[in-house]
Amino acid sequence: MDEWLEEDEVAIVHARDPYHRIDVLDTSRHVRIELGGEKVAETRRARVLFETSLPPRWYIPPEDVRADALSDSETRTGCAYKGFASYHTVRAGGELAEDLAWSYPDPRPEAARVAGYLAFFNERADVYVDGELQERPVTQWSPGGSA
């Protein structure tokens, strides 16, 4: 078998759960991402992606991310709801964080509004929203890998 289909669409990773959803919303909230105390991204033009049972993910336009702090990774993953992601390693504040940021170059239609934007794992970076440091969620992507 070469692929799974849901009706006439290729299923990515697994069949989608009809009770799982994603919502992408524009926000003018001030979002800043830091690693090791050094700013790597800052914007008032983020898009926040809410996904069932996951923390909010702040997607930032690439022009609001320090390109000099990013290097491409070989890592690729697939999500049934968003599509295939490409990852970036981040170097800032004397730290090197493998696969800390990701983007969806060609997402599924439900996630089209985050195409090309970059998100950072809230579990491993400092995320400030309107000046408030957000608590790091505990998920499968947390250091140690357990939720």
Backbone bond lengths (Angstrom), bond angles and torsions (degrees), N, CA, C in turn:
res aa  C-N    CA-C-N  psi(-1)  N-CA   C-N-CA  omega(-1)  CA-C   N-CA-C  phi
1 M - - - 1.439 - - 1.531 107.92 -
2 D 1.315 117.03 129.99 1.460 122.16 -177.58 1.522 113.66 -91.11
3 E 1.334 117.83 -30.17 1.453 120.63 -178.25 1.516 111.04 -161.21
4 W 1.335 115.79 159.38 1.459 122.52 174.01 1.517 107.69 -102.00
5 L 1.303 115.91 144.75 1.460 120.24 177.70 1.520 110.45 -120.13
6 E 1.328 115.62 144.37 1.458 123.16 165.81 1.522 103.46 -112.15
7 E 1.319 115.33 109.58 1.466 120.29 -167.56 1.529 107.03 54.32
8 D 1.331 119.10 -121.32 1.462 120.44 -179.28 1.524 113.02 -103.32
9 E 1.335 118.04 11.69 1.463 121.62 -179.76 1.518 110.13 -105.73
10 V 1.339 114.62 140.60 1.462 120.34 177.97 1.528 109.18 -67.91
11 A 1.338 116.48 131.00 1.465 121.80 175.29 1.523 107.95 -83.03
12 I 1.328 116.54 130.88 1.466 122.21 178.78 1.524 107.25 -98.89
13 V 1.304 117.53 124.39 1.462 126.50 177.18 1.533 112.05 69.14
14 H 1.323 117.77 -57.34 1.472 121.76 -179.80 1.527 108.60 -158.02
15 A 1.328 115.95 167.20 1.463 119.91 176.14 1.527 108.89 -65.60
16 R 1.320 116.43 144.58 1.461 120.82 -179.22 1.530 110.84 -77.40
17 D 1.324 115.44 143.97 1.453 124.00 177.46 1.528 107.47 -86.41
18 P 1.312 119.15 124.36 1.475 120.02 -178.12 1.528 113.42 -65.77
19 Y 1.339 118.12 -13.04 1.460 121.40 179.03 1.529 112.61 -99.91
20 H 1.314 116.56 3.67 1.469 122.38 177.56 1.525 106.22 -103.36
21 R 1.321 117.26 136.13 1.462 118.24 -178.62 1.513 111.20 -143.03
22 I 1.325 113.63 161.46 1.458 121.14 171.22 1.520 107.91 -127.13
23 D 1.329 115.06 147.95 1.460 122.27 174.39 1.519 107.41 -134.86
24 V 1.316 116.86 133.70 1.464 122.41 178.46 1.527 107.33 -115.08
25 L 1.341 115.40 123.36 1.463 120.63 -178.01 1.520 110.69 -126.34
26 D 1.329 116.73 138.37 1.460 121.34 171.16 1.522 108.07 -68.50
27 T 1.332 115.67 146.89 1.452 119.53 175.06 1.524 109.44 -145.19
28 S 1.329 115.77 142.48 1.461 120.67 175.38 1.526 110.33 -99.98
29 R 1.339 116.64 9.09 1.460 120.19 177.92 1.526 109.29 -62.31
30 H 1.320 115.52 148.66 1.454 121.35 -179.45 1.528 108.21 -81.74
31 V 1.346 116.79 113.06 1.462 122.24 -178.39 1.522 108.38 -114.60
32 R 1.347 115.20 128.91 1.463 121.71 177.95 1.520 108.51 -131.08
33 I 1.319 116.01 135.93 1.457 122.59 178.11 1.518 108.07 -114.47
34 E 1.334 116.30 131.21 1.467 121.06 177.80 1.524 109.64 -128.15
35 L 1.319 114.29 149.58 1.460 122.27 171.88 1.518 106.64 -132.19
36 G 1.319 116.85 126.07 1.460 120.81 -178.56 1.518 112.99 58.80
37 G 1.336 117.53 30.86 1.453 121.85 179.23 1.521 114.44 80.99
38 E 1.329 118.04 2.75 1.464 121.85 -179.18 1.534 110.06 -111.14
39 K 1.321 115.46 134.10 1.467 121.06 -179.11 1.534 110.56 -68.93
40 V 1.344 115.81 131.82 1.467 120.50 174.40 1.523 111.84 -116.67
41 A 1.342 116.65 -17.29 1.470 119.88 178.11 1.525 108.88 -157.17
42 E 1.341 114.83 147.50 1.469 120.13 177.61 1.517 108.01 -157.05
43 T 1.339 115.54 133.41 1.462 118.76 -176.94 1.522 111.41 -159.69
44 R 1.318 114.25 161.44 1.465 123.60 166.26 1.527 108.59 -121.74
45 R 1.335 115.09 18.77 1.477 120.69 -177.73 1.528 111.61 -125.56
46 A 1.334 116.19 29.80 1.462 120.06 -177.86 1.526 110.87 -72.26
47 R 1.286 113.49 165.35 1.463 121.91 167.81 1.521 105.21 -123.26
48 V 1.317 115.96 130.21 1.463 119.82 -179.21 1.525 107.62 -101.75
49 L 1.328 114.38 131.97 1.458 120.38 179.83 1.524 107.78 -109.22
50 F 1.319 114.76 118.80 1.460 121.80 175.66 1.522 107.24 -99.90
51 E 1.330 116.11 128.82 1.458 120.97 -179.76 1.527 108.32 -133.89
52 T 1.303 115.44 137.36 1.453 121.35 -179.06 1.523 111.39 -46.50
53 S 1.312 115.88 126.60 1.472 126.77 175.40 1.527 115.38 64.03
54 L 1.328 117.67 18.01 1.465 121.61 174.52 1.525 109.39 -124.80
55 P 1.336 117.32 156.41 1.470 119.07 176.96 1.528 110.28 -68.76
56 P 1.330 118.26 157.73 1.469 119.50 175.29 1.524 109.67 -58.21
57 R 1.316 116.05 141.68 1.464 122.10 176.91 1.518 107.49 -114.51
58 W 1.322 115.68 127.73 1.453 122.72 -177.40 1.524 107.88 -96.58
59 Y 1.324 116.99 110.58 1.469 122.49 179.74 1.524 108.50 -95.58
60 I 1.323 115.24 127.81 1.458 122.39 -170.54 1.525 109.96 -115.26
61 P 1.343 117.96 135.16 1.471 119.86 177.30 1.534 109.73 -57.86
62 P 1.328 117.85 140.95 1.472 120.06 -175.77 1.522 113.61 -58.93
63 E 1.321 118.54 -29.84 1.469 120.16 -179.67 1.531 112.07 -71.94
64 D 1.342 117.95 -9.99 1.462 122.01 177.58 1.532 112.07 -103.64
65 V 1.329 115.91 12.69 1.467 122.69 178.15 1.522 107.73 -117.10
66 R 1.319 117.44 137.72 1.462 121.98 178.20 1.525 109.93 -69.62
67 A 1.320 116.89 104.25 1.465 121.60 -178.96 1.523 111.53 -61.57
68 D 1.343 117.34 -30.44 1.469 120.21 -178.98 1.525 112.18 -69.69
69 A 1.333 118.23 -14.11 1.464 121.42 179.09 1.526 112.21 -91.72
70 L 1.338 116.66 -9.18 1.466 121.27 -175.37 1.518 111.93 -106.52
71 S 1.316 115.25 145.34 1.459 120.70 167.06 1.524 107.21 -137.20
72 D 1.324 115.67 142.51 1.461 120.38 -178.01 1.514 110.55 -65.40
73 S 1.312 115.22 145.38 1.453 123.33 177.11 1.529 108.20 -110.73
74 E 1.297 115.93 159.99 1.474 120.80 174.72 1.528 110.85 -81.27
75 T 1.330 117.78 -11.36 1.466 121.80 -174.51 1.521 111.47 -68.54
76 R 1.333 114.55 134.73 1.463 123.05 174.31 1.522 106.54 -136.68
77 T 1.323 116.29 138.59 1.463 120.19 175.63 1.515 109.20 -133.61
78 G 1.320 115.94 163.99 1.452 121.21 177.72 1.514 111.05 -122.39
79 C 1.313 115.77 142.48 1.461 123.23 178.03 1.524 107.86 -127.98
80 A 1.304 116.44 129.67 1.464 120.99 -178.77 1.526 112.43 -59.93
81 Y 1.342 117.02 -24.64 1.466 121.34 -174.21 1.528 113.77 -100.42
82 K 1.343 116.63 -25.35 1.466 119.76 -175.15 1.525 113.64 -117.22
83 G 1.308 118.91 -25.68 1.461 121.22 -179.50 1.516 112.10 113.64
84 F 1.331 116.77 -149.20 1.457 122.11 -177.35 1.523 110.59 -102.09
85 A 1.336 115.77 131.03 1.471 122.18 -176.79 1.516 110.51 -105.64
86 S 1.336 115.33 146.27 1.469 124.21 171.06 1.519 107.08 -110.33
87 Y 1.338 116.71 143.49 1.462 121.07 -173.77 1.515 112.87 -112.85
88 H 1.353 113.92 161.41 1.456 122.19 179.41 1.520 109.09 -136.54
89 T 1.316 115.69 139.82 1.450 122.32 171.90 1.519 107.27 -88.24
90 V 1.334 116.66 143.09 1.461 121.61 -177.06 1.525 108.85 -118.28
91 R 1.344 115.44 132.09 1.462 121.91 175.08 1.529 107.38 -120.64
92 A 1.344 115.25 118.32 1.474 120.93 178.23 1.517 108.53 -165.09
93 G 1.322 115.85 154.28 1.456 121.08 176.10 1.517 113.55 56.29
94 G 1.327 116.93 30.66 1.456 120.77 -179.52 1.519 113.74 75.85
95 E 1.329 117.37 8.42 1.462 121.29 -179.98 1.524 110.41 -114.74
96 L 1.314 115.43 152.56 1.461 123.13 173.77 1.522 106.79 -123.20
97 A 1.314 117.32 116.19 1.464 122.16 -177.59 1.532 108.93 -115.80
98 E 1.320 114.92 105.60 1.463 121.37 179.75 1.532 110.03 -64.69
99 D 1.312 115.87 135.23 1.471 122.15 173.27 1.533 112.96 51.38
100 L 1.311 116.47 39.69 1.468 121.07 -179.19 1.526 112.20 -78.12
101 A 1.327 116.60 -30.08 1.465 121.08 -177.34 1.523 109.70 -119.97
102 W 1.317 115.33 153.93 1.459 119.83 177.91 1.517 109.86 -147.65
103 S 1.318 114.12 164.95 1.464 120.53 174.97 1.516 108.77 -149.02
104 Y 1.304 114.48 161.49 1.462 122.28 176.30 1.527 107.69 -112.79
105 P 1.338 117.80 100.16 1.467 120.01 -178.97 1.530 113.02 -64.40
106 D 1.331 116.41 -34.68 1.465 121.44 -177.29 1.531 108.98 -141.73
107 P 1.338 117.21 72.55 1.466 120.32 -173.69 1.522 113.37 -72.78
108 R 1.319 114.70 167.75 1.469 121.44 172.42 1.528 107.99 -62.48
109 P 1.327 118.01 158.77 1.472 120.47 -177.90 1.532 114.34 -53.70
110 E 1.329 118.07 -35.58 1.467 120.85 -178.65 1.530 112.40 -64.87
111 A 1.324 116.87 -23.72 1.467 121.41 -178.13 1.527 112.16 -113.14
112 A 1.322 117.51 15.00 1.472 121.69 -174.33 1.523 112.79 -54.83
113 R 1.319 118.13 -29.89 1.470 120.83 -175.55 1.531 113.43 -73.32
114 V 1.341 118.49 -8.67 1.461 119.99 175.35 1.528 111.51 -104.30
115 A 1.306 117.79 8.06 1.476 121.12 -179.59 1.526 110.30 -54.44
116 G 1.343 115.85 123.80 1.452 121.35 176.94 1.517 115.42 80.46
117 Y 1.314 118.55 -14.06 1.464 121.61 176.35 1.529 108.65 -74.34
118 L 1.335 116.97 158.27 1.463 121.47 -179.71 1.522 110.87 -112.47
119 A 1.325 115.30 137.97 1.464 122.30 174.44 1.524 108.14 -118.81
120 F 1.325 115.17 155.16 1.462 121.96 -179.01 1.520 108.06 -125.51
121 F 1.320 116.54 141.28 1.458 119.77 178.55 1.529 109.84 -63.00
122 N 1.337 116.85 112.96 1.463 123.41 176.02 1.532 109.61 -58.67
123 E 1.325 116.48 -25.07 1.457 122.26 -177.01 1.526 112.61 -70.90
124 R 1.353 117.03 -20.38 1.463 119.96 -171.30 1.525 113.92 -129.28
125 A 1.310 117.95 -2.29 1.469 122.02 179.26 1.525 108.04 -128.19
126 D 1.323 116.02 160.98 1.460 120.07 174.58 1.522 108.48 -86.81
127 V 1.316 115.77 121.17 1.457 122.72 -179.84 1.527 107.84 -113.88
128 Y 1.321 114.98 122.13 1.465 121.45 177.29 1.521 107.89 -109.37
129 V 1.315 116.41 131.22 1.465 121.93 175.61 1.517 106.80 -122.99
130 D 1.334 115.83 119.26 1.464 122.44 -175.41 1.526 111.03 51.38
131 G 1.342 115.69 42.23 1.452 121.69 175.73 1.519 115.54 82.16
132 E 1.312 118.09 -6.01 1.466 122.59 -178.38 1.527 110.29 -99.02
133 L 1.334 116.11 123.27 1.455 120.24 175.37 1.520 109.04 -66.50
134 Q 1.324 116.34 125.49 1.459 121.65 -179.42 1.527 109.95 -82.03
135 E 1.307 115.89 142.77 1.458 120.59 175.50 1.521 108.95 -65.84
136 R 1.313 115.93 138.66 1.468 119.33 179.18 1.532 109.02 -75.18
137 P 1.330 117.22 121.86 1.463 119.32 179.21 1.528 110.66 -71.76
138 V 1.308 115.68 157.44 1.462 121.26 175.18 1.526 107.06 -105.07
139 T 1.325 114.86 113.37 1.463 121.72 179.74 1.521 108.25 -139.21
140 Q 1.313 115.62 -174.96 1.475 120.46 176.85 1.518 111.96 -64.49
141 W 1.349 119.27 -14.69 1.459 122.21 179.93 1.530 112.47 -98.90
142 S 1.321 117.14 4.12 1.465 121.66 177.09 1.523 109.58 -70.29
143 P 1.330 117.28 155.15 1.464 118.81 172.41 1.533 109.18 -54.19
144 G 1.295 117.21 129.21 1.452 121.84 -175.32 1.523 112.04 96.31
145 G 1.343 116.72 -21.14 1.452 122.90 169.87 1.502 119.28 70.82
146 S 1.338 120.13 24.90 1.462 118.36 177.60 1.524 110.08 -124.32
147 A 1.307 114.53 146.36 1.470 119.98 179.57 1.513 109.95 -107.16
